[in-house]
Amino acid sequence: MDRETRVFAESHFRGLRGRLPSKVCPTPDRVDFIEKPDSFSYTDFFKSYLLPNVPCVFSSAFTEDWGSRKHWVTPSGKPDFDYLLQNYGDVVVPVANCGVQEYNSNPKEHMPLKDYISYWKEFIQRDYSSPRGCLYLKDWHLCRSPFHADIFRSFSWSVNICGRKKWFFFPPGHEEALRDCHGGLPYDVTAPEFLDSHLHPVLEVTQEAGEMVFVPSGWHHQVHNLEDTISINHNWVNGCNLANMWHFLQQELCAVQQEVSEWRDTMPDWHHHCQVIMKSCTGINFEEFYQFLKVIAERRLLLVKKIGPGELQCSEDSGLGLQHTIFDISRIAEVLASVVVNPDFQRVDTSRFLPQPEDLLQQLQEALATTEPL
């Protein structure tokens, strides 16, 4: 990241005036297709897709050198079962049953990959049916994936190593119109009433083999495999969507508090129990979110080293560069400033936290003051 891009990003967030990036992103009428790696830079991606929080698709040229595309796939473009069995057959993998719905997800079991591939082969031979139902291996989707937004409102990318997928995207906030009388989201959004573009701004994308789909923060989506498919997926949080993650966690805690509100006056340590329940449901609570911020903040502070009056240097092995490091520090500082004044966070026992949240925030703010001229 160069200085011009950092200034551009900081201006973008100032323009939000405290609003969530995912709540004010534009609703495009199509998903951009990025064809040539040589003519597309990280700065292009950062400005055009990460900051405005909109999806895009990268062509197969971006992944043509991946080893998985060479070794996991037969010359005819199908999954290479022999290679997968030879190299990963004894690995125990999580498998979900698409035919059984538990709330808005599917029950899972664990089995060796070789057993799953045996099922997969039989499933194909039976014209894609089986008495065991339609099973899929976690992250190697064989059928539709329930309507959802990615964990912690993270960004994600998904690459088809082989096969084809159909994606249905709903911009942030528009999923609210899909909720039932109990506030639940539909398990399947492919019914005609959900895909009416006059009622809902749904975007549809067909992803071919080798292509990569970028999924923005907070965009609910559903995915259908159109044929035998193997995909690799990755989720991440950075300065662009960190505020989304914090807002999501506040919403999750609020939902827990509403569910157990009748015991507020009679349950000892009610607020603590809400945090415990939140962690059980979401996978993280406010204490762990602070620890997450702390780890990233301390790493960024280490990258920026003061070597003399007014002089700074950035660790050369970081891969980030000075400007990106400064951007990250500014975003962490803004979110942490919101965390420390949050009434529910103030009820968390932080006596053993090192450093204390207020002290860490001060370190970040001092670093920003030092780097302001750069």
C-alpha positions as MATLAB code, in Angstrom:
seq = 'MDRETRVFAESHFRGLRGRLPSKVCPTPDRVDFIEKPDSFSYTDFFKSYLLPNVPCVFSSAFTEDWGSRKHWVTPSGKPDFDYLLQNYGDVVVPVANCGVQEYNSNPKEHMPLKDYISYWKEFIQRDYSSPRGCLYLKDWHLCRSPFHADIFRSFSWSVNICGRKKWFFFPPGHEEALRDCHGGLPYDVTAPEFLDSHLHPVLEVTQEAGEMVFVPSGWHHQVHNLEDTISINHNWVNGCNLANMWHFLQQELCAVQQEVSEWRDTMPDWHHHCQVIMKSCTGINFEEFYQFLKVIAERRLLLVKKIGPGELQCSEDSGLGLQHTIFDISRIAEVLASVVVNPDFQRVDTSRFLPQPEDLLQQLQEALATTEPL';
ca = [
       0.000    0.000    0.000;
       1.313    3.454   -0.879;
       0.559    6.690    0.939;
      -2.049    7.802   -1.588;
      -4.018    4.585   -1.030;
      -3.824    4.944    2.756;
      -5.071    8.528    2.576;
      -7.840    7.377    0.239;
      -8.862    4.652    2.722;
      -8.785    6.974    5.731;
     -10.959    9.478    3.845;
     -13.380    6.645    3.033;
     -13.812    5.723    6.693;
     -14.139    9.358    7.777;
     -16.939    9.675    5.250;
     -18.818    6.822    6.891;
     -19.249    9.000   10.020;
     -19.354    5.977   12.283;
     -21.699    3.973   10.077;
     -20.795    0.403    9.238;
     -19.045   -0.084    5.880;
     -21.278   -3.103    5.169;
     -24.427   -1.018    5.724;
     -23.623    1.731    3.251;
     -21.941   -0.179    0.449;
     -23.452    0.362   -2.994;
     -25.621   -2.334   -4.500;
     -24.077   -3.137   -7.885;
     -26.250   -4.451  -10.688;
     -23.631   -7.045  -11.611;
     -20.521   -8.758  -10.288;
     -17.271   -7.644  -11.921;
     -15.064  -10.235  -13.625;
     -11.302   -9.642  -13.279;
      -9.619  -11.346  -16.216;
      -5.887  -10.549  -16.309;
      -3.580  -10.780  -13.272;
      -0.936   -8.595  -14.939;
      -3.269   -5.609  -15.160;
      -4.819   -5.872  -11.680;
      -2.984   -4.882   -8.502;
      -3.660   -5.213   -4.791;
      -4.334   -1.477   -4.747;
      -7.006   -1.994   -7.419;
      -8.596   -4.727   -5.293;
      -8.346   -2.661   -2.114;
      -9.947    0.462   -3.591;
     -12.541   -1.155   -5.828;
     -13.737   -4.128   -3.756;
     -12.412   -4.277   -0.169;
     -13.279   -0.687    0.782;
     -16.695   -0.494   -0.956;
     -17.358   -4.088    0.210;
     -18.662   -5.515   -3.068;
     -18.107   -8.940   -4.659;
     -16.035   -9.802   -7.696;
     -14.805  -12.871   -9.584;
     -11.207  -13.548  -10.587;
     -10.531  -15.561  -13.723;
      -8.845  -18.958  -13.712;
      -5.628  -17.218  -14.834;
      -5.092  -16.187  -11.197;
      -4.936  -19.838  -10.043;
      -3.490  -21.657  -13.050;
      -0.210  -22.405  -11.239;
      -1.840  -23.828   -8.101;
      -0.648  -27.351   -7.313;
      -4.159  -28.437   -6.334;
      -5.449  -27.594   -9.814;
      -2.730  -29.799  -11.292;
      -2.839  -32.763   -8.894;
      -6.401  -33.005   -7.600;
      -8.022  -32.996  -11.027;
      -8.016  -35.501  -13.897;
      -7.264  -34.400  -17.487;
     -11.025  -34.401  -18.091;
     -11.557  -31.888  -15.296;
     -13.059  -34.293  -12.736;
     -11.886  -34.943   -9.148;
      -8.882  -37.286   -9.141;
     -10.079  -39.804   -6.572;
      -6.954  -41.962   -6.875;
      -4.656  -39.037   -6.006;
      -6.867  -37.911   -3.127;
      -7.059  -41.450   -1.724;
      -3.319  -42.003   -1.995;
      -2.421  -38.726   -0.278;
      -5.305  -38.040    2.122;
      -7.301  -41.258    2.397;
      -6.837  -41.760    6.134;
      -7.558  -38.152    7.075;
     -10.713  -37.841    9.199;
     -13.019  -35.202    7.737;
     -16.334  -33.579    8.777;
     -19.275  -34.502    6.575;
     -22.736  -32.897    6.629;
     -26.035  -34.359    5.463;
     -27.772  -31.929    3.113;
     -31.028  -33.847    3.365;
     -31.459  -33.168    7.081;
     -32.063  -29.672    8.388;
     -31.291  -28.700   11.981;
     -32.429  -25.104   12.349;
     -30.508  -23.357    9.530;
     -27.705  -25.907    9.137;
     -27.076  -29.623    8.666;
     -26.016  -32.337   11.141;
     -22.406  -33.459   10.787;
     -20.455  -36.643   11.323;
     -16.766  -37.533   10.956;
     -15.298  -40.216    8.741;
     -12.022  -41.031    6.943;
     -11.752  -39.369    3.555;
     -11.499  -42.821    1.932;
     -14.970  -43.684    3.255;
     -16.341  -40.425    1.979;
     -14.827  -40.958   -1.474;
     -16.337  -44.450   -1.521;
     -19.712  -42.841   -0.836;
     -19.035  -40.167   -3.481;
     -18.284  -42.750   -6.168;
     -21.439  -44.678   -5.295;
     -23.413  -41.434   -5.313;
     -22.245  -40.713   -8.869;
     -22.979  -44.279  -10.029;
     -26.517  -44.024   -8.649;
     -27.155  -40.923  -10.770;
     -26.451  -38.617   -7.842;
     -28.679  -40.293   -5.290;
     -28.044  -42.486   -2.266;
     -30.017  -44.111    0.578;
     -27.681  -42.182    2.902;
     -28.832  -38.880    1.495;
     -26.708  -36.159   -0.089;
     -23.554  -35.791    1.986;
     -20.909  -33.124    1.607;
     -17.458  -32.770    3.069;
     -16.793  -29.528    4.882;
     -15.340  -26.975    2.457;
     -15.577  -29.470   -0.420;
     -19.202  -28.787   -1.211;
     -21.145  -31.404   -3.148;
     -24.498  -29.670   -3.018;
     -26.163  -26.464   -1.912;
     -24.778  -24.581    1.056;
     -27.430  -23.054    3.388;
     -28.132  -19.331    3.192;
     -25.611  -17.588    5.464;
     -23.108  -14.786    5.942;
     -19.505  -15.724    6.618;
     -18.302  -16.211   10.191;
     -17.665  -13.038   12.234;
     -18.616  -10.966    9.150;
     -15.261  -11.872    7.642;
     -14.222  -11.528    4.027;
     -13.719  -14.778    2.156;
     -12.579  -16.159   -1.154;
     -13.557  -19.446   -2.735;
     -11.695  -21.112   -5.611;
     -13.132  -23.934   -7.681;
     -10.331  -26.465   -8.126;
     -12.714  -28.323  -10.408;
     -16.434  -28.156  -11.097;
     -18.946  -25.327  -11.293;
     -21.039  -23.429   -8.729;
     -24.030  -21.132   -8.763;
     -23.917  -18.268   -6.231;
     -26.798  -16.133   -4.956;
     -25.734  -12.890   -3.211;
     -27.859  -10.555   -1.078;
     -26.269   -7.193   -0.097;
     -25.952   -6.414    3.639;
     -29.252   -5.511    5.254;
     -31.450   -6.952    2.527;
     -31.583  -10.318    4.308;
     -33.858   -8.645    6.872;
     -36.740   -8.719    4.379;
     -36.349  -12.499    4.149;
     -36.871  -13.241    7.859;
     -39.937  -15.147    9.029;
     -42.248  -14.150   11.878;
     -39.753  -15.581   14.388;
     -36.834  -13.636   12.940;
     -35.281  -16.683   11.265;
     -33.679  -16.610    7.838;
     -34.783  -19.073    5.138;
     -32.747  -22.224    4.717;
     -33.062  -22.044    0.918;
     -33.415  -18.763   -0.999;
     -33.939  -20.292   -4.433;
     -37.735  -20.169   -4.200;
     -39.217  -17.792   -6.806;
     -40.436  -15.284   -4.203;
     -36.872  -14.826   -2.918;
     -35.235  -14.492   -6.328;
     -37.582  -11.789   -7.631;
     -35.150   -8.992   -8.449;
     -38.001   -6.470   -8.188;
     -38.419   -7.370   -4.497;
     -34.867   -8.344   -3.536;
     -31.573   -7.136   -5.099;
     -30.119  -10.616   -5.527;
     -26.980  -11.070   -7.636;
     -26.360  -14.408   -9.351;
     -22.935  -15.684  -10.388;
     -21.901  -18.906  -12.111;
     -18.367  -19.815  -11.058;
     -16.337  -21.962  -13.442;
     -13.358  -24.217  -12.717;
     -10.297  -22.297  -11.560;
     -12.190  -19.076  -10.868;
     -12.113  -17.293   -7.508;
     -15.121  -15.567   -5.957;
     -14.532  -12.756   -3.470;
     -17.302  -12.660   -0.844;
     -17.563   -9.290    0.931;
     -18.321   -8.786    4.605;
     -21.928   -9.319    5.651;
     -23.203  -10.377    2.234;
     -25.566  -13.308    2.795;
     -25.203  -15.919    0.111;
     -26.168  -19.430   -0.913;
     -24.151  -21.744   -3.141;
     -25.227  -24.658   -5.336;
     -22.795  -27.070   -6.948;
     -23.766  -27.675  -10.541;
     -21.494  -30.717  -10.901;
     -18.850  -32.643   -8.956;
     -16.840  -29.871   -7.345;
     -13.804  -29.381   -5.130;
     -13.188  -25.916   -3.755;
     -10.690  -24.231   -1.462;
     -11.995  -21.427    0.751;
     -10.425  -18.919    3.095;
     -11.847  -16.346    5.521;
     -10.057  -13.296    6.872;
     -10.561  -10.076    8.816;
      -8.559   -6.904    8.203;
      -8.828   -3.189    8.772;
     -11.610   -2.847    6.217;
     -14.079   -5.138    7.993;
     -12.893   -5.099   11.609;
     -15.707   -2.715   12.598;
     -18.196   -5.115   11.007;
     -16.881   -7.922   13.200;
     -17.209   -5.806   16.353;
     -20.754   -4.780   15.438;
     -21.674   -8.407   14.746;
     -20.410   -9.494   18.184;
     -22.442   -6.757   19.852;
     -25.523   -7.982   18.007;
     -24.842  -11.572   19.065;
     -24.536  -10.601   22.725;
     -27.700   -8.531   22.506;
     -29.558  -11.551   21.097;
     -28.327  -13.718   23.972;
     -29.323  -11.098   26.531;
     -32.822  -10.910   25.083;
     -33.206  -14.690   25.194;
     -32.324  -14.917   28.904;
     -33.659  -11.528   29.995;
     -36.258  -13.022   32.352;
     -33.455  -14.306   34.607;
     -31.545  -11.025   34.708;
     -32.597  -10.132   38.242;
     -32.407  -13.634   39.718;
     -29.320  -15.189   38.124;
     -26.017  -14.428   39.863;
     -23.397  -13.060   37.428;
     -26.030  -12.760   34.696;
     -23.759  -10.684   32.448;
     -20.945  -13.241   32.779;
     -23.304  -16.074   31.865;
     -24.406  -14.133   28.804;
     -20.766  -13.993   27.689;
     -20.443  -17.767   28.272;
     -23.570  -18.462   26.213;
     -22.371  -16.104   23.491;
     -19.070  -17.942   23.226;
     -20.887  -21.279   23.004;
     -23.109  -20.009   20.186;
     -20.706  -17.743   18.312;
     -17.283  -19.162   19.136;
     -15.926  -15.984   20.736;
     -16.843  -13.546   23.499;
     -15.832   -9.972   24.318;
     -12.754  -11.012   26.290;
     -11.460  -13.092   23.381;
     -12.232  -10.315   20.930;
     -10.020   -8.006   22.963;
      -7.269  -10.639   22.965;
      -7.670  -10.889   19.175;
      -7.285   -7.111   18.843;
      -4.330   -7.154   21.223;
      -2.385   -9.765   19.232;
      -2.839   -7.901   15.952;
      -2.183   -4.502   17.539;
       1.055   -5.604   19.190;
       2.276   -7.155   15.960;
       1.584   -3.938   14.070;
       3.250   -1.841   16.754;
       6.327   -4.044   16.528;
       6.446   -3.485   12.787;
       6.709    0.255   13.257;
       9.968    0.985   15.051;
      11.080    4.397   16.226;
      14.800    4.774   15.554;
      15.294    8.415   16.376;
      13.545   11.776   16.746;
      10.966   11.889   13.999;
      12.426    8.834   12.283;
      10.608    5.574   11.745;
      11.254    2.350    9.972;
       9.051   -0.629    9.149;
      10.284   -4.192    9.552;
      11.261   -5.376    6.088;
      10.066   -8.958    6.634;
       6.494   -7.966    7.476;
       5.207   -8.030    3.906;
       2.854   -5.166    4.756;
       4.910   -2.037    4.323;
       4.781    1.093    6.442;
       1.604    2.615    4.985;
      -0.474   -0.560    5.367;
       0.801   -0.956    8.921;
      -0.278    2.598    9.760;
      -3.695    1.944    8.194;
      -4.154   -1.197   10.291;
      -3.159    0.626   13.481;
      -5.687    3.373   12.768;
      -8.510    0.871   12.221;
      -7.644   -1.145   15.345;
      -7.498    2.062   17.384;
     -10.939    3.153   16.205;
     -12.526   -0.202   17.038;
     -10.708   -0.532   20.369;
     -11.891    2.966   21.340;
     -15.446    1.712   20.831;
     -14.736   -1.475   22.790;
     -13.385    0.206   25.929;
     -16.482    2.399   26.342;
     -18.948   -0.412   25.639;
     -21.017   -1.030   28.814;
     -20.956   -4.800   28.392;
     -17.192   -4.861   27.878;
     -16.780   -2.703   30.984;
     -18.469   -5.514   32.951;
     -15.799   -8.003   31.802;
     -13.105   -8.678   34.388;
     -10.032   -7.143   32.756;
      -7.881   -7.049   35.884;
      -5.470   -9.638   34.491;
      -5.288   -8.186   31.000;
      -1.800   -7.155   29.935;
      -1.701   -4.545   28.701;
      -4.906   -3.001   30.012;
      -7.256   -2.059   27.135;
      -6.904    1.671   27.832;
      -3.104    1.371   27.844;
      -3.089   -0.485   24.543;
      -5.352    2.144   23.037;
      -2.957    4.844   24.194;
      -0.029    3.011   22.568;
      -1.932    2.853   19.285;
      -2.882    6.528   19.439;
       0.716    7.526   20.196;
       1.930    5.478   17.240;
      -0.578    7.228   15.007;
       0.520   10.636   16.234;
       4.139    9.736   15.488;
       3.367    8.487   11.988;
       0.922   11.277   11.050;
       3.467   13.187    8.915;
       4.412   10.104    6.889;
];
